C-alpha cells in the first residue's frame, strides 16, 4: 500500500495538531491552573497560620516571663508590714557592710499614685556611721539589692573625721495591703 501525501492529509494533520494544542490549553486552564491557584492560596494561608502560631508562641513566652517576674516581685513584697522582718534585714545588711546604725525612725507612708492602690509604703529614716566611703557604698548597695522592695529616697552624708562618715538615708519599704 502506497500512501500519497496530498493536500487533504496536510489539512487533516494541521487540524489534528491544532486540536491537540487547543485541547492542551483548554485542559491546562480547566484543570491545572485552578489547582495551581488553590495551591498558592493554601501556601499563603499556611504562611499566615505559621506567622500567627509564632506570634502566639512569642506571646506565651512573654506571658510566662511576665509571670515569673511577677512571682519574683510578689516574693519581694511582703503581705503585711512586718517591721521586725525589716529590722532583721537591716541588721543583716549592717553587719555585711561594716557600718553602725544609730537610729531608725518611721514616718508617714508616702502617697503613691492611684495606679498602685494595693501597696503600703511606710518611710523610714536610718542614721548610720561608717569608717569610710566604701562601707557606706556597700550599705547602700545592699539596700538596693535587699530581698524586700525598698526605694532609697534621699541620702545625706558628711565626713566627721579623716576617714569616718555620718549619714542619713530615707527609704520606703513597700508591702501589700491585702
Backbone bond lengths (Angstrom), bond angles and torsions (degrees), N, CA, C in turn:
res aa  C-N    CA-C-N  psi(-1)  N-CA   C-N-CA  omega(-1)  CA-C   N-CA-C  phi
1 X - - - 1.408 - - 1.524 108.83 -
2 X 1.227 112.44 128.11 1.458 120.40 -178.13 1.521 107.07 -112.60
3 X 1.341 114.02 124.77 1.454 119.34 178.75 1.510 107.38 -104.32
4 X 1.263 114.16 126.52 1.453 118.56 177.57 1.526 108.09 -100.98
5 X 1.268 114.39 135.08 1.465 120.55 -179.87 1.506 107.87 -83.92
6 X 1.301 114.64 124.92 1.448 117.16 178.09 1.530 109.52 -135.29
7 X 1.286 113.56 -173.96 1.445 119.69 -174.05 1.530 111.55 -65.76
8 X 1.247 119.50 -34.70 1.448 124.07 179.76 1.532 110.67 -62.47
9 X 1.297 118.71 -41.51 1.464 122.64 177.43 1.532 110.96 -67.00
10 X 1.305 117.08 -37.38 1.454 121.50 179.22 1.526 110.20 -64.75
11 X 1.327 116.23 -44.41 1.463 120.06 179.01 1.531 109.23 -65.10
12 X 1.322 117.78 -41.88 1.464 121.32 179.70 1.526 110.01 -63.64
13 X 1.328 117.55 -42.71 1.469 121.53 178.97 1.524 110.87 -63.56
14 X 1.330 117.25 -44.33 1.463 121.18 178.70 1.535 109.40 -63.42
15 X 1.353 116.39 -41.70 1.449 119.99 178.88 1.528 111.02 -63.76
16 X 1.301 119.08 -41.74 1.475 123.48 179.04 1.526 110.72 -64.77
17 X 1.337 116.68 -45.43 1.470 120.77 179.10 1.537 109.61 -63.78
18 X 1.328 116.46 -43.32 1.457 120.56 178.64 1.526 110.71 -62.59
19 X 1.336 117.78 -40.58 1.462 121.53 177.70 1.528 110.65 -65.68
20 X 1.323 117.97 -38.67 1.468 120.93 177.49 1.533 110.92 -65.25
21 X 1.324 117.62 -41.73 1.468 121.19 178.99 1.522 109.82 -65.22
22 X 1.344 116.26 -47.84 1.460 119.85 178.58 1.532 111.50 -62.91
23 X 1.339 117.72 -38.37 1.467 121.50 176.93 1.524 110.94 -64.34
24 X 1.350 116.81 -39.75 1.471 120.51 177.34 1.518 111.49 -64.55
25 X 1.353 116.33 -44.14 1.470 120.31 179.26 1.526 109.77 -64.66
26 X 1.330 116.18 -45.24 1.454 120.24 178.60 1.526 110.71 -61.05
27 X 1.310 117.74 -45.10 1.478 122.37 178.92 1.522 111.51 -62.41
28 X 1.345 116.54 -39.81 1.466 120.13 178.99 1.521 110.06 -61.94
29 X 1.355 117.71 -51.03 1.456 121.06 -177.36 1.526 113.04 -73.30
30 X 1.332 117.08 -22.93 1.461 120.18 179.70 1.521 111.69 -83.85
31 X 1.352 118.58 -37.22 1.467 121.24 -172.43 1.534 113.88 -117.78
32 X 1.305 118.28 -47.32 1.467 121.70 -172.84 1.528 111.37 -77.33
33 X 1.321 118.61 -48.80 1.468 121.69 -175.71 1.527 111.93 -60.49
34 X 1.353 120.20 -46.64 1.472 118.67 177.25 1.533 112.36 -61.83
35 X 1.321 117.22 -36.07 1.463 120.31 178.79 1.530 110.22 -66.39
36 X 1.350 117.63 -40.95 1.462 120.91 177.57 1.528 110.74 -64.15
37 X 1.317 116.28 -41.76 1.466 120.78 179.07 1.529 110.03 -62.67
38 X 1.307 116.44 -44.17 1.462 120.66 178.48 1.523 111.01 -63.64
39 X 1.324 117.70 -40.17 1.466 121.45 177.91 1.528 110.06 -62.79
40 X 1.336 117.38 -43.64 1.470 120.14 178.55 1.526 110.71 -62.53
41 X 1.331 117.20 -42.99 1.458 120.18 178.32 1.524 111.29 -62.49
42 X 1.326 115.76 -42.56 1.465 119.52 178.84 1.531 111.18 -65.32
43 X 1.338 117.11 -38.61 1.467 119.74 177.25 1.524 110.77 -63.52
44 X 1.347 117.06 -41.56 1.467 120.30 177.85 1.522 110.56 -64.65
45 X 1.328 116.97 -40.85 1.457 120.65 178.81 1.524 110.97 -65.35
46 X 1.325 116.72 -40.40 1.469 120.79 177.21 1.517 110.12 -63.55
47 X 1.333 116.78 -42.31 1.466 119.85 178.80 1.526 110.77 -62.48
48 X 1.337 117.22 -42.62 1.467 119.40 179.42 1.533 110.80 -67.99
49 X 1.327 117.47 -37.41 1.471 120.50 177.10 1.526 110.83 -65.48
50 X 1.328 117.52 -40.92 1.467 120.91 177.37 1.528 110.28 -63.77
51 X 1.335 116.74 -38.60 1.463 120.57 177.69 1.527 109.63 -63.00
52 X 1.332 116.77 -44.54 1.467 120.69 178.26 1.526 111.14 -63.05
53 X 1.313 116.72 -41.04 1.464 120.92 178.52 1.527 110.08 -61.98
54 X 1.334 116.73 -44.16 1.464 119.84 178.76 1.526 111.24 -63.67
55 X 1.345 117.14 -39.97 1.459 120.29 177.47 1.521 110.73 -63.39
56 X 1.327 116.94 -41.67 1.460 120.78 178.43 1.525 110.20 -63.64
57 X 1.329 116.95 -42.42 1.467 120.10 177.93 1.523 110.48 -62.57
58 X 1.339 117.15 -42.57 1.468 120.51 177.67 1.525 110.58 -62.32
59 X 1.347 115.92 -42.48 1.462 119.60 178.53 1.521 111.51 -64.84
60 X 1.334 116.95 -39.67 1.458 120.04 178.01 1.519 110.46 -63.59
61 X 1.330 116.11 -40.57 1.456 120.06 178.62 1.528 110.05 -65.28
62 X 1.334 117.12 -42.21 1.466 120.39 178.47 1.527 110.50 -64.52
63 X 1.328 116.56 -39.38 1.460 120.20 178.54 1.518 110.53 -65.56
64 X 1.327 117.09 -42.99 1.466 118.93 179.84 1.530 110.77 -66.53
65 X 1.343 117.80 -37.37 1.462 119.85 176.46 1.521 110.80 -65.73
66 X 1.339 116.62 -40.77 1.463 120.39 178.10 1.524 110.65 -65.48
67 X 1.325 116.97 -37.21 1.458 120.88 178.31 1.524 110.58 -64.78
68 X 1.326 116.29 -43.78 1.466 120.00 178.24 1.525 110.02 -62.30
69 X 1.332 116.88 -43.77 1.466 120.78 179.39 1.527 110.30 -63.83
70 X 1.333 116.98 -40.76 1.453 121.42 177.96 1.530 110.98 -62.21
71 X 1.329 117.45 -42.59 1.459 120.87 177.95 1.524 111.14 -63.58
72 X 1.338 116.97 -39.04 1.460 120.08 177.55 1.525 110.25 -63.54
73 X 1.329 117.38 -43.05 1.463 120.65 179.50 1.530 111.17 -66.09
74 X 1.324 117.33 -38.23 1.461 120.05 177.91 1.524 111.48 -63.66
75 X 1.334 117.40 -35.81 1.461 120.01 176.55 1.531 110.54 -66.58
76 X 1.331 117.29 -31.84 1.452 121.14 -179.68 1.527 112.22 -82.16
77 X 1.308 117.41 -14.35 1.457 121.80 -176.03 1.526 108.91 -108.74
78 X 1.335 118.05 101.31 1.465 119.66 -178.43 1.526 111.02 -62.36
79 X 1.320 116.12 154.58 1.460 121.29 -178.28 1.528 111.57 -74.22
80 X 1.311 117.39 -28.93 1.463 121.09 178.30 1.518 108.48 -134.37
81 X 1.317 114.65 164.44 1.460 119.27 178.07 1.527 107.38 -78.16
82 X 1.293 116.53 104.05 1.458 121.05 178.57 1.525 107.74 -108.69
83 X 1.321 114.79 94.77 1.460 119.91 -176.36 1.516 109.88 -64.02
84 X 1.337 117.31 -33.33 1.464 119.97 179.38 1.520 110.72 -59.50
85 X 1.324 115.83 -44.84 1.467 119.29 179.21 1.518 110.84 -63.43
86 X 1.319 117.00 -40.46 1.457 120.48 177.88 1.523 110.94 -62.80
87 X 1.321 116.28 -42.93 1.470 119.87 178.91 1.523 111.41 -64.27
88 X 1.320 116.82 -41.18 1.469 119.91 177.78 1.530 109.88 -62.76
89 X 1.325 116.27 -42.45 1.464 119.44 179.06 1.523 111.26 -65.05
90 X 1.330 117.22 -41.06 1.467 120.62 177.18 1.530 110.97 -64.30
91 X 1.316 116.12 -37.35 1.471 120.08 177.58 1.529 110.63 -64.44
92 X 1.326 116.66 -41.86 1.472 120.32 177.01 1.524 110.86 -62.73
93 X 1.334 116.42 -43.32 1.461 120.44 179.02 1.522 110.11 -65.26
94 X 1.335 116.66 -38.00 1.464 121.19 178.75 1.523 110.74 -60.52
95 X 1.320 116.67 -46.85 1.466 119.18 -178.60 1.526 111.71 -70.56
96 X 1.329 117.67 -32.52 1.461 120.33 -179.99 1.522 111.98 -72.23
97 X 1.334 116.90 -28.05 1.460 118.85 -174.61 1.527 113.22 -103.28
98 X 1.317 118.38 -1.61 1.463 122.36 174.04 1.531 112.28 64.67
99 X 1.339 116.11 43.34 1.464 121.27 174.93 1.524 107.26 -120.25
100 X 1.342 117.14 172.93 1.466 121.53 178.02 1.524 108.75 -124.58
101 X 1.336 115.62 114.97 1.462 120.01 177.34 1.522 107.29 -80.93
102 X 1.332 116.09 126.14 1.463 119.95 -178.86 1.526 112.49 -101.29
103 X 1.327 118.28 -27.09 1.459 119.76 -176.91 1.532 109.58 -158.03
104 X 1.347 113.81 140.52 1.468 120.74 172.65 1.521 106.95 -128.15
105 X 1.322 116.45 122.48 1.462 121.53 -178.60 1.526 108.31 -122.20
106 X 1.346 113.99 128.25 1.468 119.24 177.16 1.514 108.27 -89.43
107 X 1.334 115.58 145.11 1.460 120.38 177.44 1.525 108.93 -133.91
108 X 1.311 115.69 -178.94 1.462 120.30 -177.15 1.522 111.32 -59.54
109 X 1.314 113.18 151.94 1.462 119.04 176.75 1.520 109.14 -69.04
110 X 1.301 115.40 142.61 1.455 119.05 178.32 1.520 109.84 -78.08
111 X 1.314 115.44 152.42 1.458 120.61 179.40 1.520 109.01 -78.86
112 X 1.316 114.50 122.79 1.463 120.33 177.40 1.518 109.22 -95.98
113 X 1.326 117.47 157.04 1.466 119.55 175.29 1.525 110.77 -60.77
114 X 1.319 115.54 158.34 1.468 120.43 -179.23 1.519 112.72 -63.37
115 X 1.304 117.20 -15.91 1.463 119.93 179.63 1.528 111.89 -74.92
116 X 1.363 117.64 -7.56 1.464 121.87 178.23 1.528 110.34 -120.88
117 X 1.324 118.46 60.85 1.465 119.01 -174.43 1.524 113.52 -73.02
118 X 1.306 119.28 -17.30 1.457 121.61 -174.05 1.524 112.95 -98.03
119 X 1.337 118.02 16.82 1.461 120.34 -177.87 1.521 111.35 -117.59
120 X 1.330 114.62 137.87 1.462 121.89 167.45 1.518 106.52 -97.41
121 X 1.320 115.92 146.88 1.459 117.65 -178.44 1.528 111.57 -143.84
122 X 1.342 116.79 71.12 1.461 118.53 178.01 1.535 110.74 -70.76
123 X 1.329 114.62 147.68 1.466 121.06 179.97 1.523 109.45 -102.26
124 X 1.306 115.21 148.57 1.459 121.84 177.46 1.516 108.44 -135.05
125 X 1.310 114.83 141.42 1.452 121.37 175.26 1.521 106.55 -111.35
126 X 1.325 116.73 122.35 1.463 122.15 -175.60 1.522 108.07 -116.37
127 X 1.330 115.45 117.89 1.471 120.70 175.99 1.524 107.47 -98.22
128 X 1.314 116.31 133.13 1.460 119.85 -179.45 1.519 110.15 -148.86
129 X 1.309 114.58 164.55 1.470 120.80 175.87 1.518 108.19 -130.30
130 X 1.310 113.89 149.62 1.456 119.54 179.29 1.514 109.04 -138.82
131 X 1.316 114.16 158.44 1.462 118.85 -179.47 1.515 112.12 -76.75
132 X 1.322 116.91 -26.75 1.465 119.40 -178.74 1.529 110.10 -154.56
133 X 1.303 114.82 172.77 1.465 121.63 -177.69 1.527 111.12 -65.30
134 X 1.322 118.37 -36.10 1.466 121.28 -178.47 1.523 111.65 -62.51
135 X 1.356 116.72 -40.58 1.462 119.06 178.21 1.531 110.85 -65.34
136 X 1.332 116.57 -39.59 1.458 120.24 177.38 1.534 110.06 -63.04
137 X 1.316 116.35 -43.66 1.465 120.18 179.15 1.531 110.39 -63.14
138 X 1.318 117.41 -40.83 1.467 121.13 178.59 1.523 110.22 -61.49
139 X 1.341 116.69 -42.25 1.466 120.92 178.09 1.530 110.79 -60.60
140 X 1.316 116.68 -47.34 1.466 120.45 -179.57 1.521 111.26 -65.41
141 X 1.316 116.84 -38.21 1.461 120.89 177.83 1.531 110.63 -64.74
142 X 1.319 116.03 -41.87 1.468 119.89 177.49 1.531 110.77 -64.17
143 X 1.323 117.14 -36.77 1.470 119.97 176.62 1.522 111.52 -62.54
144 X 1.317 116.57 -42.41 1.473 119.14 -178.75 1.523 112.14 -70.33
145 X 1.329 117.21 -22.98 1.465 120.59 -179.95 1.526 112.07 -107.15
146 X 1.318 117.21 20.93 1.466 121.30 179.70 1.521 110.37 -65.90
147 X 1.343 114.73 160.31 1.467 119.14 178.93 1.521 110.93 -65.92
148 X 1.308 117.93 -37.38 1.467 121.85 176.01 1.510 109.38 -78.07
149 X 1.309 115.22 159.01 1.460 119.67 174.69 1.521 107.13 -83.28
150 X 1.321 115.50 111.08 1.456 123.03 178.85 1.514 108.34 -122.43
151 X 1.325 115.06 145.75 1.456 119.60 177.39 1.521 107.71 -124.25
152 X 1.325 116.63 128.32 1.458 120.95 176.50 1.521 107.38 -86.47
153 X 1.342 115.12 119.34 1.462 120.24 -176.54 1.523 112.44 -94.03
154 X 1.333 115.67 -40.12 1.455 118.98 -173.51 1.519 108.51 -152.39
155 X 1.307 115.42 146.99 1.461 121.64 177.54 1.524 107.85 -137.53
156 X 1.317 115.44 127.74 1.457 121.55 173.92 1.518 106.90 -126.69
157 X 1.318 116.72 132.32 1.463 118.66 177.83 1.514 109.45 -145.58
158 X 1.318 113.32 156.31 1.465 120.41 177.58 1.521 108.21 -146.57
159 X 1.272 114.91 151.29 1.457 120.46 179.06 1.522 106.69 -89.72
160 X 1.351 116.97 122.02 1.449 120.24 -176.50 1.524 112.94 -99.54
161 X 1.280 117.53 -17.49 1.466 121.77 175.27 1.519 106.86 -148.31
162 X 1.294 115.59 -169.16 1.461 117.94 -176.77 1.530 112.18 -60.32
163 X 1.322 117.53 -40.17 1.468 120.26 -179.80 1.521 113.36 -117.80
164 X 1.328 118.40 -18.23 1.453 120.81 -174.55 1.516 112.71 -82.59
165 X 1.341 115.27 151.76 1.454 120.65 179.58 1.514 109.00 -136.61
166 X 1.339 116.31 143.11 1.457 123.24 170.43 1.520 106.68 -112.03
167 X 1.329 115.60 140.70 1.462 118.65 -177.81 1.514 110.38 -147.53
168 X 1.321 115.05 155.39 1.461 123.02 173.08 1.525 106.49 -130.59
169 X 1.317 114.61 126.95 1.465 119.53 178.09 1.519 108.17 -121.25
170 X 1.310 116.34 133.90 1.469 122.21 176.57 1.522 107.71 -103.21
171 X 1.337 114.62 125.86 1.471 119.48 -179.20 1.522 109.53 -124.80
172 X 1.315 114.41 159.77 1.463 122.28 171.45 1.517 106.71 -118.25
173 X 1.329 116.09 126.56 1.481 121.60 178.97 1.517 107.37 -106.84
174 X 1.284 117.38 115.91 1.467 121.95 -176.21 1.518 110.48 -87.19
175 X 1.342 115.38 144.83 1.449 121.22 172.99 1.528 107.87 -148.98
176 X 1.300 115.15 162.15 1.461 121.04 -177.53 1.525 109.81 -83.43
177 X 1.331 117.15 144.22 1.458 120.89 177.93 1.526 111.49 -78.33
178 X 1.302 117.22 -23.66 1.467 119.50 -176.40 1.496 112.08 -87.17
